[in-house]
Amino acid sequence: DSTEQGDLDFHWYGLSAGTGDVIELYDRLGQDDHNTAALFQRENGQVLALFSRHGSDKNIYITQTEAHDPTSWSPLSVYQDSSNVTYNNLLTAGVGPDKKLYNFSRSRGWNPNFVVLDPETGKWEYGGRLLKSEGRPYLKYRANQDGSKIHVVATDQHPRNFDNSIYHGVMDGQSLFDSNGKLLDQDLSDSDAVPPSALSLVFAGDPDNVAWMADVEVDERDQPVIAFSVQKDGRDLPPKSGGLDHRYHLARFTPAGWRQHEIAFAGERLYSFEDDYTGLVAIDPQDVNHLVISTNANPDSGEPLISKADTLRHYELFEGISEDDGGSFSWTAITQNSTMDNIRPIIPTWEGGKRIVLWLRGSYTTYEDFDTQVVGIIQSR
């Protein structure tokens, strides 16, 4: 339905009542998987949503619900950046009265910049540039347990353009540090910024090992755990020619430093234009020794997964459990013999005795051409 294509919709579902609904936040924002919203639930029960298009304009759109009411949304307001913007990531940093809400986007210089919500005026203001690169680094963010600091995971550039490594640092709202607490940038509000390579090295990339992060969480010690993919077959090949052999890795920050391991075969690229796109991997926020991965290969052997239902190769979900703090995993199928792909799992934070796993089921041809459903299961822990 062309009148619905590219809508930005908010879906909610009441687990107790078993009912839900769909609220349109923006009519035909654009058929592009970059155009999703960052969501943040405030302590008073309001849900805040910020979203942008895929770098085609300077607007960050802002709306929020009434407290504990997902059906009632405020009129849209707009923060206009000085550069075209894409991606939004909402997290808090700071302690006590200095604790504020930050939104990280790719904007000025195609680099990660951030805006800050003024708690007194309720307005968003430009905060600074987090990192500075000649390319376009890709980032994942995760707040620590009390929301006072933000773990920053970065690549050098887009993996299509660079044999990426993986780096980690910590942002406290004003300054940037490496994994060990070494100060890298005392004042993030000025125009100066360090490159991603100034952060702590988690994984060293090369032509046979091109990395891209997938997820980051914190463990029981409030230390970062990073899941990422590594492309193994791109050396000396032009773009669109490699990406037939990916592996998933997991890295944990320990008292002895960063420790990382290859944990599973990730299969092939999702489509030929992007050699580094995989089905992705999700870390359980309540148990970092539990993962869900999407792959079209046997996670232990790398053999292609051929469905008995249609004799075609599909991406399936596997649940992984580690008994050695992420050094190795045993894998159990969540989906199998499918007639559609199962990709991009997410495990939301939900403390208690149950776990929700969400993912996309359907066909994904490019970031602008996809026909997928959001599906999920509820598991007992």
VMD Tcl script that draws the C-alpha trace (Angstrom):
set ca {
  {0.00 0.00 0.00}
  {1.81 3.12 -1.24}
  {-0.08 5.30 1.24}
  {1.58 3.35 4.09}
  {5.02 2.68 2.60}
  {7.72 4.44 4.61}
  {5.45 5.34 7.54}
  {7.17 5.58 10.91}
  {4.92 3.59 13.24}
  {5.09 2.98 16.98}
  {3.87 -0.49 17.96}
  {2.91 -1.36 21.50}
  {1.63 -4.56 23.05}
  {0.22 -5.13 26.54}
  {1.59 -8.42 27.82}
  {-1.00 -8.75 30.58}
  {-4.09 -7.94 28.51}
  {-2.78 -9.40 25.28}
  {-3.82 -6.33 23.29}
  {-1.88 -3.68 21.40}
  {-2.05 -1.03 18.73}
  {-0.09 0.93 16.14}
  {0.41 4.70 16.29}
  {1.69 6.58 13.24}
  {4.42 9.00 14.32}
  {5.17 10.31 10.81}
  {3.40 9.74 7.51}
  {5.74 8.35 4.82}
  {9.00 9.47 6.40}
  {10.80 7.29 3.85}
  {11.24 3.62 2.96}
  {14.65 3.27 4.58}
  {15.66 1.16 7.56}
  {17.78 4.06 8.88}
  {14.59 6.05 9.49}
  {13.61 4.33 12.72}
  {13.18 6.11 16.06}
  {15.31 6.08 19.19}
  {13.10 5.45 22.22}
  {13.75 6.39 25.83}
  {11.45 5.72 28.78}
  {11.63 8.38 31.45}
  {11.23 7.74 35.17}
  {7.73 9.28 35.07}
  {6.58 6.72 32.49}
  {6.74 8.96 29.42}
  {8.28 7.47 26.29}
  {10.39 9.90 24.25}
  {10.99 9.29 20.52}
  {13.59 11.03 18.33}
  {13.99 10.23 14.64}
  {15.55 11.51 11.41}
  {15.81 10.61 7.76}
  {18.88 8.98 6.25}
  {21.09 12.05 6.02}
  {18.86 13.85 3.52}
  {18.01 16.84 5.75}
  {19.00 18.53 9.01}
  {15.92 17.66 11.08}
  {15.64 15.63 14.26}
  {11.94 15.11 15.02}
  {10.85 14.88 18.65}
  {7.65 13.60 20.26}
  {6.66 11.91 23.54}
  {3.78 10.07 25.14}
  {1.74 10.92 28.17}
  {2.90 9.09 31.30}
  {2.17 5.34 31.01}
  {-0.05 5.92 27.96}
  {1.40 4.66 24.66}
  {-1.65 5.85 22.74}
  {-1.26 9.60 23.39}
  {1.61 11.46 21.70}
  {2.58 15.14 21.73}
  {2.73 17.21 18.52}
  {6.05 16.94 16.69}
  {8.77 19.46 17.41}
  {12.00 19.76 15.42}
  {15.63 20.29 16.35}
  {17.49 21.50 13.25}
  {21.18 20.70 13.10}
  {23.70 22.64 11.05}
  {24.40 19.53 8.93}
  {22.37 16.66 7.52}
  {21.72 14.06 10.19}
  {20.99 10.35 10.57}
  {20.81 7.78 13.39}
  {19.62 8.68 16.90}
  {20.72 7.16 20.20}
  {19.24 8.32 23.53}
  {21.23 7.75 26.73}
  {21.92 9.50 30.02}
  {25.26 10.56 31.51}
  {26.27 12.48 34.60}
  {25.67 12.23 38.34}
  {23.03 13.89 40.51}
  {21.84 17.27 39.22}
  {24.38 17.04 36.39}
  {22.76 13.92 34.96}
  {21.30 14.75 31.54}
  {19.81 13.07 28.50}
  {21.97 12.94 25.37}
  {21.17 12.12 21.76}
  {24.03 10.90 19.55}
  {23.71 11.20 15.77}
  {25.89 11.25 12.69}
  {25.87 14.85 11.54}
  {28.68 17.40 11.30}
  {31.56 16.05 9.22}
  {29.73 12.70 8.95}
  {31.03 12.15 12.46}
  {29.25 11.29 15.73}
  {27.94 14.46 17.37}
  {25.50 14.88 20.24}
  {22.79 17.19 21.49}
  {21.73 17.61 25.11}
  {18.27 18.09 26.63}
  {18.15 21.14 28.93}
  {16.07 19.92 31.90}
  {14.91 23.47 32.75}
  {13.79 24.66 29.31}
  {12.98 21.26 27.80}
  {14.90 22.27 24.67}
  {17.65 20.40 22.89}
  {21.00 22.14 22.47}
  {24.13 21.19 20.56}
  {26.61 19.47 22.89}
  {29.68 18.67 20.84}
  {31.54 16.24 18.60}
  {32.34 12.88 20.13}
  {34.93 11.64 17.60}
  {36.55 13.08 14.49}
  {37.44 11.03 11.43}
  {38.08 11.67 7.75}
  {35.68 8.84 7.01}
  {32.40 7.92 8.68}
  {32.93 5.82 11.79}
  {30.08 3.61 12.96}
  {29.15 3.49 16.62}
  {27.16 1.60 19.25}
  {26.34 3.01 22.67}
  {25.35 1.54 26.04}
  {24.84 3.29 29.37}
  {26.33 1.75 32.49}
  {24.06 0.38 35.20}
  {23.26 3.69 36.93}
  {23.13 5.76 33.74}
  {26.07 7.97 34.72}
  {28.44 6.96 31.90}
  {28.11 5.83 28.30}
  {30.16 3.05 26.72}
  {31.18 4.03 23.18}
  {32.10 1.35 20.62}
  {33.46 2.55 17.28}
  {34.95 1.45 13.98}
  {37.45 3.43 11.90}
  {35.05 3.96 9.00}
  {32.41 2.13 6.98}
  {33.74 -1.42 6.38}
  {33.15 -1.00 2.65}
  {35.91 1.63 2.73}
  {38.29 0.42 5.45}
  {39.66 -2.75 7.06}
  {38.03 -1.85 10.34}
  {39.17 -2.46 13.87}
  {36.92 -2.20 16.94}
  {37.57 0.42 19.64}
  {36.02 1.25 23.02}
  {35.85 4.31 25.24}
  {33.70 5.88 27.96}
  {31.89 9.24 27.89}
  {30.73 10.86 31.17}
  {28.83 13.80 29.68}
  {31.79 16.17 29.53}
  {34.91 14.13 28.73}
  {36.01 11.01 26.87}
  {38.21 8.24 28.31}
  {39.68 4.98 27.10}
  {38.74 1.61 28.63}
  {41.26 2.01 31.45}
  {40.15 5.52 32.40}
  {42.87 7.45 30.59}
  {41.60 10.93 29.63}
  {41.42 11.40 25.86}
  {39.32 14.55 25.45}
  {38.64 16.75 28.47}
  {36.10 19.02 26.77}
  {33.78 17.41 24.23}
  {31.93 20.68 23.65}
  {34.72 22.29 21.65}
  {35.45 21.64 17.97}
  {38.42 19.36 18.66}
  {37.94 15.60 18.92}
  {40.10 12.49 18.86}
  {39.85 9.82 16.12}
  {38.33 6.40 16.87}
  {41.82 4.88 16.94}
  {42.61 6.94 20.08}
  {40.17 4.73 22.00}
  {41.21 1.37 23.45}
  {41.76 -1.31 20.83}
  {39.35 -4.24 21.23}
  {40.03 -6.06 17.95}
  {42.67 -5.31 15.31}
  {41.29 -5.49 11.78}
  {43.21 -6.31 8.60}
  {42.32 -7.30 5.00}
  {41.41 -10.81 6.20}
  {39.49 -9.63 9.28}
  {37.21 -6.65 8.66}
  {35.15 -5.91 11.76}
  {31.75 -4.30 12.38}
  {30.10 -4.10 15.78}
  {26.62 -5.51 16.40}
  {25.76 -5.06 20.10}
  {27.18 -3.88 23.43}
  {25.97 -4.57 26.96}
  {27.45 -4.49 30.48}
  {28.15 -7.52 32.65}
  {27.60 -8.14 36.34}
  {30.71 -6.04 37.09}
  {29.27 -3.16 35.04}
  {31.98 -3.70 32.42}
  {31.36 -3.70 28.65}
  {30.73 -6.79 26.54}
  {30.82 -6.33 22.75}
  {29.49 -8.58 19.99}
  {30.76 -7.98 16.45}
  {31.12 -9.63 13.06}
  {34.32 -10.19 11.07}
  {34.46 -10.57 7.28}
  {37.12 -13.12 6.34}
  {37.17 -13.23 2.52}
  {37.55 -9.67 1.20}
  {41.30 -9.36 0.69}
  {42.15 -7.71 -2.66}
  {38.55 -7.99 -3.85}
  {36.54 -5.04 -5.17}
  {33.34 -4.09 -3.32}
  {30.37 -6.43 -3.83}
  {32.71 -9.43 -4.37}
  {33.40 -10.72 -0.85}
  {31.30 -11.25 2.22}
  {30.62 -14.97 1.80}
  {32.35 -15.89 5.07}
  {31.58 -13.97 8.25}
  {32.29 -14.94 11.85}
  {30.80 -13.65 15.08}
  {33.11 -12.58 17.91}
  {32.52 -11.63 21.54}
  {34.81 -9.36 23.55}
  {34.76 -8.72 27.32}
  {36.70 -6.15 29.34}
  {38.42 -7.94 32.22}
  {40.89 -6.82 34.92}
  {43.61 -8.00 32.54}
  {42.23 -5.95 29.63}
  {40.17 -6.82 26.57}
  {39.65 -10.53 25.85}
  {37.91 -11.62 22.63}
  {37.05 -14.89 20.90}
  {35.52 -16.08 17.66}
  {32.30 -17.80 18.73}
  {30.27 -18.76 15.63}
  {30.02 -18.83 11.85}
  {27.82 -15.91 10.74}
  {27.27 -17.08 7.15}
  {27.02 -14.90 4.07}
  {26.35 -11.20 3.50}
  {22.67 -10.25 3.48}
  {22.89 -8.85 -0.06}
  {25.54 -8.25 -2.69}
  {25.85 -4.45 -2.47}
  {27.09 -4.62 1.14}
  {29.70 -7.28 1.79}
  {29.64 -6.68 5.56}
  {25.92 -6.87 6.39}
  {25.09 -9.93 8.49}
  {21.99 -11.22 10.26}
  {23.43 -9.70 13.48}
  {23.73 -10.87 17.07}
  {22.06 -9.75 20.31}
  {23.44 -9.94 23.86}
  {21.00 -10.61 26.69}
  {21.16 -7.47 28.91}
  {20.48 -9.57 32.02}
  {22.93 -12.36 31.14}
  {25.85 -11.60 28.85}
  {26.65 -15.33 28.65}
  {23.42 -15.73 26.67}
  {23.29 -14.61 23.00}
  {20.94 -14.90 20.05}
  {22.53 -14.90 16.58}
  {21.18 -14.84 13.03}
  {23.14 -16.87 10.48}
  {22.56 -18.86 7.30}
  {25.37 -21.24 8.24}
  {25.69 -23.88 10.91}
  {27.19 -21.83 13.77}
  {29.66 -24.59 14.68}
  {30.73 -25.92 11.27}
  {29.93 -23.15 8.79}
  {27.97 -25.53 6.54}
  {25.11 -23.80 4.66}
  {21.68 -23.99 6.28}
  {19.35 -25.50 3.66}
  {15.70 -25.51 4.66}
  {13.81 -28.79 4.34}
  {10.68 -26.74 3.70}
  {11.76 -25.16 0.40}
  {15.36 -26.44 -0.21}
  {16.64 -22.84 -0.08}
  {19.27 -21.30 2.16}
  {17.78 -19.10 4.90}
  {18.94 -17.15 7.92}
  {17.89 -18.85 11.16}
  {18.13 -17.84 14.82}
  {20.27 -19.72 17.32}
  {20.45 -19.33 21.07}
  {23.92 -19.54 22.58}
  {24.98 -20.31 26.16}
  {28.55 -19.86 27.42}
  {29.98 -21.65 30.43}
  {33.41 -19.97 30.21}
  {32.55 -16.25 30.23}
  {32.26 -15.90 26.47}
  {35.16 -18.04 25.34}
  {32.86 -20.53 23.61}
  {29.13 -21.12 23.16}
  {26.81 -24.08 22.70}
  {24.11 -23.34 20.12}
  {20.46 -24.38 19.97}
  {18.10 -23.51 17.10}
  {15.24 -21.11 17.82}
  {14.02 -21.25 14.20}
  {14.75 -23.96 11.64}
  {13.65 -25.12 8.19}
  {12.08 -21.73 7.54}
  {10.64 -20.43 4.27}
  {11.73 -16.87 5.07}
  {14.82 -15.27 6.61}
  {15.03 -14.54 10.34}
  {17.37 -11.61 10.97}
  {18.37 -8.80 13.34}
  {17.46 -10.16 16.78}
  {16.95 -7.81 19.71}
  {16.71 -8.72 23.41}
  {15.17 -5.76 25.29}
  {16.03 -5.02 28.90}
  {13.38 -6.67 31.08}
  {14.43 -7.62 34.58}
  {12.64 -10.56 36.06}
  {11.98 -14.17 35.28}
  {11.25 -13.82 31.58}
  {13.06 -12.78 28.41}
  {11.69 -11.36 25.16}
  {13.46 -12.02 21.85}
  {12.32 -9.89 18.89}
  {13.48 -10.16 15.28}
  {12.57 -9.49 11.65}
  {11.07 -12.29 9.55}
  {10.72 -11.98 5.78}
  {12.84 -10.77 2.86}
  {15.50 -8.05 3.01}
  {16.99 -7.03 -0.34}
  {18.52 -3.63 0.50}
  {18.16 -1.04 3.25}
  {15.42 0.53 1.12}
  {13.75 -2.67 -0.07}
  {12.43 -5.04 2.58}
  {9.23 -6.94 3.29}
  {9.46 -8.05 6.91}
  {7.38 -8.62 10.00}
  {8.44 -7.94 13.58}
  {7.94 -11.18 15.50}
  {8.95 -12.35 18.94}
  {8.84 -14.99 21.61}
  {8.67 -14.87 25.41}
  {11.04 -17.25 27.19}
  {11.41 -18.24 30.82}
  {14.87 -17.57 32.21}
}
mol new
graphics top color blue
foreach p $ca { graphics top sphere $p radius 0.5 }
foreach p [lrange $ca 0 end-1] q [lrange $ca 1 end] { graphics top cylinder $p $q radius 0.2 }
display resetview
